Amino acid sequence: MRISVEEAEDRLEELVQRAEAGEEILLTLKENVTVRFEPVQRRDIKSRGTVAEG
């Protein structure tokens, strides 16, 4: 599924659920794909940190 960042703002929870179910979610900015949502394994969360940690 391709969706603009602007539209995704209002549908974030739905998009996360769809990605967790295995659907490829691509966010676009000015018609260009900029982000792909994909689920992570629980063990990956500790090793990768979070965006807030920088």
mmCIF file of the N, C-alpha and C atoms, coordinates in Angstrom:
data_MODEL
# 
_entry.id   MODEL 
# 
loop_
_atom_site.group_PDB 
_atom_site.id 
_atom_site.type_symbol 
_atom_site.label_atom_id 
_atom_site.label_alt_id 
_atom_site.label_comp_id 
_atom_site.label_asym_id 
_atom_site.label_entity_id 
_atom_site.label_seq_id 
_atom_site.pdbx_PDB_ins_code 
_atom_site.Cartn_x 
_atom_site.Cartn_y 
_atom_site.Cartn_z 
_atom_site.occupancy 
_atom_site.B_iso_or_equiv 
_atom_site.pdbx_formal_charge 
_atom_site.auth_seq_id 
_atom_site.auth_comp_id 
_atom_site.auth_asym_id 
_atom_site.auth_atom_id 
_atom_site.pdbx_PDB_model_num 
ATOM 1   N N  . MET A 1 1  ? 0.847  -1.174 0.000  1.00 0.00 ? 1  MET A N  1 
ATOM 2   C CA . MET A 1 1  ? 0.000  0.000  0.000  1.00 0.00 ? 1  MET A CA 1 
ATOM 3   C C  . MET A 1 1  ? 0.892  1.236  0.000  1.00 0.00 ? 1  MET A C  1 
ATOM 4   N N  . ARG A 1 2  ? 0.597  2.161  -0.880 1.00 0.00 ? 2  ARG A N  1 
ATOM 5   C CA . ARG A 1 2  ? 1.284  3.451  -0.901 1.00 0.00 ? 2  ARG A CA 1 
ATOM 6   C C  . ARG A 1 2  ? 0.330  4.508  -0.370 1.00 0.00 ? 2  ARG A C  1 
ATOM 7   N N  . ILE A 1 3  ? 0.844  5.360  0.509  1.00 0.00 ? 3  ILE A N  1 
ATOM 8   C CA . ILE A 1 3  ? 0.006  6.393  1.114  1.00 0.00 ? 3  ILE A CA 1 
ATOM 9   C C  . ILE A 1 3  ? 0.870  7.612  1.415  1.00 0.00 ? 3  ILE A C  1 
ATOM 10  N N  . SER A 1 4  ? 0.312  8.790  1.214  1.00 0.00 ? 4  SER A N  1 
ATOM 11  C CA . SER A 1 4  ? 1.071  10.007 1.486  1.00 0.00 ? 4  SER A CA 1 
ATOM 12  C C  . SER A 1 4  ? 1.245  10.192 2.992  1.00 0.00 ? 4  SER A C  1 
ATOM 13  N N  . VAL A 1 5  ? 2.315  10.858 3.356  1.00 0.00 ? 5  VAL A N  1 
ATOM 14  C CA . VAL A 1 5  ? 2.570  11.152 4.766  1.00 0.00 ? 5  VAL A CA 1 
ATOM 15  C C  . VAL A 1 5  ? 1.400  11.943 5.338  1.00 0.00 ? 5  VAL A C  1 
ATOM 16  N N  . GLU A 1 6  ? 0.882  12.865 4.569  1.00 0.00 ? 6  GLU A N  1 
ATOM 17  C CA . GLU A 1 6  ? -0.242 13.691 5.013  1.00 0.00 ? 6  GLU A CA 1 
ATOM 18  C C  . GLU A 1 6  ? -1.462 12.832 5.356  1.00 0.00 ? 6  GLU A C  1 
ATOM 19  N N  . GLU A 1 7  ? -1.813 11.894 4.481  1.00 0.00 ? 7  GLU A N  1 
ATOM 20  C CA . GLU A 1 7  ? -2.957 11.021 4.735  1.00 0.00 ? 7  GLU A CA 1 
ATOM 21  C C  . GLU A 1 7  ? -2.660 10.041 5.874  1.00 0.00 ? 7  GLU A C  1 
ATOM 22  N N  . ALA A 1 8  ? -1.420 9.593  5.964  1.00 0.00 ? 8  ALA A N  1 
ATOM 23  C CA . ALA A 1 8  ? -1.040 8.616  6.989  1.00 0.00 ? 8  ALA A CA 1 
ATOM 24  C C  . ALA A 1 8  ? -1.168 9.177  8.398  1.00 0.00 ? 8  ALA A C  1 
ATOM 25  N N  . GLU A 1 9  ? -1.034 10.476 8.546  1.00 0.00 ? 9  GLU A N  1 
ATOM 26  C CA . GLU A 1 9  ? -1.143 11.097 9.870  1.00 0.00 ? 9  GLU A CA 1 
ATOM 27  C C  . GLU A 1 9  ? -2.457 10.731 10.549 1.00 0.00 ? 9  GLU A C  1 
ATOM 28  N N  . ASP A 1 10 ? -3.529 10.683 9.768  1.00 0.00 ? 10 ASP A N  1 
ATOM 29  C CA . ASP A 1 10 ? -4.847 10.394 10.331 1.00 0.00 ? 10 ASP A CA 1 
ATOM 30  C C  . ASP A 1 10 ? -5.129 8.898  10.441 1.00 0.00 ? 10 ASP A C  1 
ATOM 31  N N  . ARG A 1 11 ? -4.251 8.055  9.876  1.00 0.00 ? 11 ARG A N  1 
ATOM 32  C CA . ARG A 1 11 ? -4.505 6.617  9.834  1.00 0.00 ? 11 ARG A CA 1 
ATOM 33  C C  . ARG A 1 11 ? -3.365 5.797  10.424 1.00 0.00 ? 11 ARG A C  1 
ATOM 34  N N  . LEU A 1 12 ? -2.555 6.413  11.263 1.00 0.00 ? 12 LEU A N  1 
ATOM 35  C CA . LEU A 1 12 ? -1.346 5.763  11.765 1.00 0.00 ? 12 LEU A CA 1 
ATOM 36  C C  . LEU A 1 12 ? -1.623 4.434  12.446 1.00 0.00 ? 12 LEU A C  1 
ATOM 37  N N  . GLU A 1 13 ? -2.589 4.392  13.341 1.00 0.00 ? 13 GLU A N  1 
ATOM 38  C CA . GLU A 1 13 ? -2.876 3.146  14.053 1.00 0.00 ? 13 GLU A CA 1 
ATOM 39  C C  . GLU A 1 13 ? -3.261 2.031  13.072 1.00 0.00 ? 13 GLU A C  1 
ATOM 40  N N  . GLU A 1 14 ? -4.103 2.350  12.111 1.00 0.00 ? 14 GLU A N  1 
ATOM 41  C CA . GLU A 1 14 ? -4.490 1.367  11.097 1.00 0.00 ? 14 GLU A CA 1 
ATOM 42  C C  . GLU A 1 14 ? -3.277 0.877  10.297 1.00 0.00 ? 14 GLU A C  1 
ATOM 43  N N  . LEU A 1 15 ? -2.408 1.790  9.925  1.00 0.00 ? 15 LEU A N  1 
ATOM 44  C CA . LEU A 1 15 ? -1.234 1.436  9.124  1.00 0.00 ? 15 LEU A CA 1 
ATOM 45  C C  . LEU A 1 15 ? -0.275 0.536  9.899  1.00 0.00 ? 15 LEU A C  1 
ATOM 46  N N  . VAL A 1 16 ? -0.105 0.828  11.170 1.00 0.00 ? 16 VAL A N  1 
ATOM 47  C CA . VAL A 1 16 ? 0.749  -0.018 12.009 1.00 0.00 ? 16 VAL A CA 1 
ATOM 48  C C  . VAL A 1 16 ? 0.165  -1.424 12.100 1.00 0.00 ? 16 VAL A C  1 
ATOM 49  N N  . GLN A 1 17 ? -1.125 -1.518 12.302 1.00 0.00 ? 17 GLN A N  1 
ATOM 50  C CA . GLN A 1 17 ? -1.768 -2.833 12.377 1.00 0.00 ? 17 GLN A CA 1 
ATOM 51  C C  . GLN A 1 17 ? -1.611 -3.602 11.064 1.00 0.00 ? 17 GLN A C  1 
ATOM 52  N N  . ARG A 1 18 ? -1.753 -2.928 9.957  1.00 0.00 ? 18 ARG A N  1 
ATOM 53  C CA . ARG A 1 18 ? -1.626 -3.589 8.657  1.00 0.00 ? 18 ARG A CA 1 
ATOM 54  C C  . ARG A 1 18 ? -0.188 -4.049 8.424  1.00 0.00 ? 18 ARG A C  1 
ATOM 55  N N  . ALA A 1 19 ? 0.771  -3.235 8.831  1.00 0.00 ? 19 ALA A N  1 
ATOM 56  C CA . ALA A 1 19 ? 2.175  -3.631 8.695  1.00 0.00 ? 19 ALA A CA 1 
ATOM 57  C C  . ALA A 1 19 ? 2.478  -4.835 9.577  1.00 0.00 ? 19 ALA A C  1 
ATOM 58  N N  . GLU A 1 20 ? 1.958  -4.822 10.800 1.00 0.00 ? 20 GLU A N  1 
ATOM 59  C CA . GLU A 1 20 ? 2.160  -5.959 11.702 1.00 0.00 ? 20 GLU A CA 1 
ATOM 60  C C  . GLU A 1 20 ? 1.586  -7.246 11.116 1.00 0.00 ? 20 GLU A C  1 
ATOM 61  N N  . ALA A 1 21 ? 0.521  -7.120 10.329 1.00 0.00 ? 21 ALA A N  1 
ATOM 62  C CA . ALA A 1 21 ? -0.116 -8.281 9.703  1.00 0.00 ? 21 ALA A CA 1 
ATOM 63  C C  . ALA A 1 21 ? 0.633  -8.741 8.450  1.00 0.00 ? 21 ALA A C  1 
ATOM 64  N N  . GLY A 1 22 ? 1.677  -8.007 8.073  1.00 0.00 ? 22 GLY A N  1 
ATOM 65  C CA . GLY A 1 22 ? 2.505  -8.425 6.955  1.00 0.00 ? 22 GLY A CA 1 
ATOM 66  C C  . GLY A 1 22 ? 2.359  -7.610 5.687  1.00 0.00 ? 22 GLY A C  1 
ATOM 67  N N  . GLU A 1 23 ? 1.482  -6.623 5.682  1.00 0.00 ? 23 GLU A N  1 
ATOM 68  C CA . GLU A 1 23 ? 1.311  -5.799 4.486  1.00 0.00 ? 23 GLU A CA 1 
ATOM 69  C C  . GLU A 1 23 ? 2.447  -4.778 4.372  1.00 0.00 ? 23 GLU A C  1 
ATOM 70  N N  . GLU A 1 24 ? 2.913  -4.572 3.155  1.00 0.00 ? 24 GLU A N  1 
ATOM 71  C CA . GLU A 1 24 ? 3.956  -3.564 2.929  1.00 0.00 ? 24 GLU A CA 1 
ATOM 72  C C  . GLU A 1 24 ? 3.288  -2.190 2.900  1.00 0.00 ? 24 GLU A C  1 
ATOM 73  N N  . ILE A 1 25 ? 3.745  -1.295 3.748  1.00 0.00 ? 25 ILE A N  1 
ATOM 74  C CA . ILE A 1 25 ? 3.216  0.063  3.826  1.00 0.00 ? 25 ILE A CA 1 
ATOM 75  C C  . ILE A 1 25 ? 4.333  1.017  3.427  1.00 0.00 ? 25 ILE A C  1 
ATOM 76  N N  . LEU A 1 26 ? 4.109  1.765  2.360  1.00 0.00 ? 26 LEU A N  1 
ATOM 77  C CA . LEU A 1 26 ? 5.093  2.725  1.868  1.00 0.00 ? 26 LEU A CA 1 
ATOM 78  C C  . LEU A 1 26 ? 4.529  4.132  2.013  1.00 0.00 ? 26 LEU A C  1 
ATOM 79  N N  . LEU A 1 27 ? 5.258  4.993  2.707  1.00 0.00 ? 27 LEU A N  1 
ATOM 80  C CA . LEU A 1 27 ? 4.844  6.387  2.855  1.00 0.00 ? 27 LEU A CA 1 
ATOM 81  C C  . LEU A 1 27 ? 5.520  7.222  1.781  1.00 0.00 ? 27 LEU A C  1 
ATOM 82  N N  . THR A 1 28 ? 4.743  8.113  1.186  1.00 0.00 ? 28 THR A N  1 
ATOM 83  C CA . THR A 1 28 ? 5.287  8.962  0.130  1.00 0.00 ? 28 THR A CA 1 
ATOM 84  C C  . THR A 1 28 ? 5.280  10.423 0.564  1.00 0.00 ? 28 THR A C  1 
ATOM 85  N N  . LEU A 1 29 ? 6.259  11.130 0.075  1.00 0.00 ? 29 LEU A N  1 
ATOM 86  C CA . LEU A 1 29 ? 6.368  12.567 0.303  1.00 0.00 ? 29 LEU A CA 1 
ATOM 87  C C  . LEU A 1 29 ? 6.646  13.188 -1.055 1.00 0.00 ? 29 LEU A C  1 
ATOM 88  N N  . LYS A 1 30 ? 5.753  14.018 -1.525 1.00 0.00 ? 30 LYS A N  1 
ATOM 89  C CA . LYS A 1 30 ? 5.863  14.618 -2.858 1.00 0.00 ? 30 LYS A CA 1 
ATOM 90  C C  . LYS A 1 30 ? 6.044  13.550 -3.936 1.00 0.00 ? 30 LYS A C  1 
ATOM 91  N N  . GLU A 1 31 ? 5.197  12.507 -3.858 1.00 0.00 ? 31 GLU A N  1 
ATOM 92  C CA . GLU A 1 31 ? 5.160  11.427 -4.853 1.00 0.00 ? 31 GLU A CA 1 
ATOM 93  C C  . GLU A 1 31 ? 6.318  10.427 -4.757 1.00 0.00 ? 31 GLU A C  1 
ATOM 94  N N  . ASN A 1 32 ? 7.296  10.658 -3.900 1.00 0.00 ? 32 ASN A N  1 
ATOM 95  C CA . ASN A 1 32 ? 8.438  9.750  -3.759 1.00 0.00 ? 32 ASN A CA 1 
ATOM 96  C C  . ASN A 1 32 ? 8.299  8.916  -2.488 1.00 0.00 ? 32 ASN A C  1 
ATOM 97  N N  . VAL A 1 33 ? 8.559  7.627  -2.601 1.00 0.00 ? 33 VAL A N  1 
ATOM 98  C CA . VAL A 1 33 ? 8.529  6.763  -1.424 1.00 0.00 ? 33 VAL A CA 1 
ATOM 99  C C  . VAL A 1 33 ? 9.688  7.154  -0.521 1.00 0.00 ? 33 VAL A C  1 
ATOM 100 N N  . THR A 1 34 ? 9.381  7.433  0.744  1.00 0.00 ? 34 THR A N  1 
ATOM 101 C CA . THR A 1 34 ? 10.417 7.863  1.682  1.00 0.00 ? 34 THR A CA 1 
ATOM 102 C C  . THR A 1 34 ? 10.563 6.940  2.890  1.00 0.00 ? 34 THR A C  1 
ATOM 103 N N  . VAL A 1 35 ? 9.490  6.184  3.230  1.00 0.00 ? 35 VAL A N  1 
ATOM 104 C CA . VAL A 1 35 ? 9.509  5.348  4.422  1.00 0.00 ? 35 VAL A CA 1 
ATOM 105 C C  . VAL A 1 35 ? 8.767  4.050  4.151  1.00 0.00 ? 35 VAL A C  1 
ATOM 106 N N  . ARG A 1 36 ? 9.277  2.965  4.733  1.00 0.00 ? 36 ARG A N  1 
ATOM 107 C CA . ARG A 1 36 ? 8.575  1.682  4.678  1.00 0.00 ? 36 ARG A CA 1 
ATOM 108 C C  . ARG A 1 36 ? 8.335  1.219  6.100  1.00 0.00 ? 36 ARG A C  1 
ATOM 109 N N  . PHE A 1 37 ? 7.081  0.886  6.419  1.00 0.00 ? 37 PHE A N  1 
ATOM 110 C CA . PHE A 1 37 ? 6.755  0.307  7.722  1.00 0.00 ? 37 PHE A CA 1 
ATOM 111 C C  . PHE A 1 37 ? 6.944  -1.190 7.621  1.00 0.00 ? 37 PHE A C  1 
ATOM 112 N N  . GLU A 1 38 ? 7.589  -1.761 8.624  1.00 0.00 ? 38 GLU A N  1 
ATOM 113 C CA . GLU A 1 38 ? 7.691  -3.216 8.714  1.00 0.00 ? 38 GLU A CA 1 
ATOM 114 C C  . GLU A 1 38 ? 7.761  -3.595 10.182 1.00 0.00 ? 38 GLU A C  1 
ATOM 115 N N  . PRO A 1 39 ? 7.212  -4.745 10.523 1.00 0.00 ? 39 PRO A N  1 
ATOM 116 C CA . PRO A 1 39 ? 7.233  -5.161 11.925 1.00 0.00 ? 39 PRO A CA 1 
ATOM 117 C C  . PRO A 1 39 ? 8.648  -5.540 12.361 1.00 0.00 ? 39 PRO A C  1 
ATOM 118 N N  . VAL A 1 40 ? 8.914  -5.395 13.648 1.00 0.00 ? 40 VAL A N  1 
ATOM 119 C CA . VAL A 1 40 ? 10.211 -5.788 14.201 1.00 0.00 ? 40 VAL A CA 1 
ATOM 120 C C  . VAL A 1 40 ? 10.004 -6.936 15.176 1.00 0.00 ? 40 VAL A C  1 
ATOM 121 N N  . GLN A 1 41 ? 11.033 -7.726 15.356 1.00 0.00 ? 41 GLN A N  1 
ATOM 122 C CA . GLN A 1 41 ? 11.004 -8.787 16.350 1.00 0.00 ? 41 GLN A CA 1 
ATOM 123 C C  . GLN A 1 41 ? 11.238 -8.157 17.711 1.00 0.00 ? 41 GLN A C  1 
ATOM 124 N N  . ARG A 1 42 ? 10.705 -8.739 18.748 1.00 0.00 ? 42 ARG A N  1 
ATOM 125 C CA . ARG A 1 42 ? 10.876 -8.191 20.098 1.00 0.00 ? 42 ARG A CA 1 
ATOM 126 C C  . ARG A 1 42 ? 12.341 -8.004 20.456 1.00 0.00 ? 42 ARG A C  1 
ATOM 127 N N  . ARG A 1 43 ? 13.197 -8.927 20.070 1.00 0.00 ? 43 ARG A N  1 
ATOM 128 C CA . ARG A 1 43 ? 14.620 -8.822 20.407 1.00 0.00 ? 43 ARG A CA 1 
ATOM 129 C C  . ARG A 1 43 ? 15.276 -7.645 19.687 1.00 0.00 ? 43 ARG A C  1 
ATOM 130 N N  . ASP A 1 44 ? 14.749 -7.238 18.539 1.00 0.00 ? 44 ASP A N  1 
ATOM 131 C CA . ASP A 1 44 ? 15.299 -6.117 17.784 1.00 0.00 ? 44 ASP A CA 1 
ATOM 132 C C  . ASP A 1 44 ? 15.063 -4.786 18.490 1.00 0.00 ? 44 ASP A C  1 
ATOM 133 N N  . ILE A 1 45 ? 13.996 -4.682 19.258 1.00 0.00 ? 45 ILE A N  1 
ATOM 134 C CA . ILE A 1 45 ? 13.642 -3.421 19.899 1.00 0.00 ? 45 ILE A CA 1 
ATOM 135 C C  . ILE A 1 45 ? 14.738 -2.961 20.855 1.00 0.00 ? 45 ILE A C  1 
ATOM 136 N N  . LYS A 1 46 ? 15.263 -3.853 21.678 1.00 0.00 ? 46 LYS A N  1 
ATOM 137 C CA . LYS A 1 46 ? 16.317 -3.481 22.630 1.00 0.00 ? 46 LYS A CA 1 
ATOM 138 C C  . LYS A 1 46 ? 17.615 -3.129 21.916 1.00 0.00 ? 46 LYS A C  1 
ATOM 139 N N  . SER A 1 47 ? 17.972 -3.860 20.873 1.00 0.00 ? 47 SER A N  1 
ATOM 140 C CA . SER A 1 47 ? 19.253 -3.637 20.216 1.00 0.00 ? 47 SER A CA 1 
ATOM 141 C C  . SER A 1 47 ? 19.260 -2.392 19.347 1.00 0.00 ? 47 SER A C  1 
ATOM 142 N N  . ARG A 1 48 ? 18.092 -1.980 18.847 1.00 0.00 ? 48 ARG A N  1 
ATOM 143 C CA . ARG A 1 48 ? 18.034 -0.822 17.949 1.00 0.00 ? 48 ARG A CA 1 
ATOM 144 C C  . ARG A 1 48 ? 17.736 0.476  18.662 1.00 0.00 ? 48 ARG A C  1 
ATOM 145 N N  . GLY A 1 49 ? 17.184 0.425  19.866 1.00 0.00 ? 49 GLY A N  1 
ATOM 146 C CA . GLY A 1 49 ? 16.809 1.643  20.560 1.00 0.00 ? 49 GLY A CA 1 
ATOM 147 C C  . GLY A 1 49 ? 15.553 2.238  19.968 1.00 0.00 ? 49 GLY A C  1 
ATOM 148 N N  . THR A 1 50 ? 15.319 3.514  20.256 1.00 0.00 ? 50 THR A N  1 
ATOM 149 C CA . THR A 1 50 ? 14.125 4.191  19.745 1.00 0.00 ? 50 THR A CA 1 
ATOM 150 C C  . THR A 1 50 ? 14.529 5.488  19.076 1.00 0.00 ? 50 THR A C  1 
ATOM 151 N N  . VAL A 1 51 ? 13.600 6.051  18.339 1.00 0.00 ? 51 VAL A N  1 
ATOM 152 C CA . VAL A 1 51 ? 13.861 7.321  17.665 1.00 0.00 ? 51 VAL A CA 1 
ATOM 153 C C  . VAL A 1 51 ? 14.162 8.405  18.686 1.00 0.00 ? 51 VAL A C  1 
ATOM 154 N N  . ALA A 1 52 ? 13.480 8.392  19.805 1.00 0.00 ? 52 ALA A N  1 
ATOM 155 C CA . ALA A 1 52 ? 13.669 9.418  20.829 1.00 0.00 ? 52 ALA A CA 1 
ATOM 156 C C  . ALA A 1 52 ? 15.077 9.404  21.402 1.00 0.00 ? 52 ALA A C  1 
ATOM 157 N N  . GLU A 1 53 ? 15.746 8.242  21.350 1.00 0.00 ? 53 GLU A N  1 
ATOM 158 C CA . GLU A 1 53 ? 17.109 8.155  21.872 1.00 0.00 ? 53 GLU A CA 1 
ATOM 159 C C  . GLU A 1 53 ? 18.120 8.772  20.915 1.00 0.00 ? 53 GLU A C  1 
ATOM 160 N N  . GLY A 1 54 ? 17.688 8.995  19.669 1.00 0.00 ? 54 GLY A N  1 
ATOM 161 C CA . GLY A 1 54 ? 18.511 9.664  18.692 1.00 0.00 ? 54 GLY A CA 1 
ATOM 162 C C  . GLY A 1 54 ? 19.528 8.791  18.103 1.00 0.00 ? 54 GLY A C  1 
# 
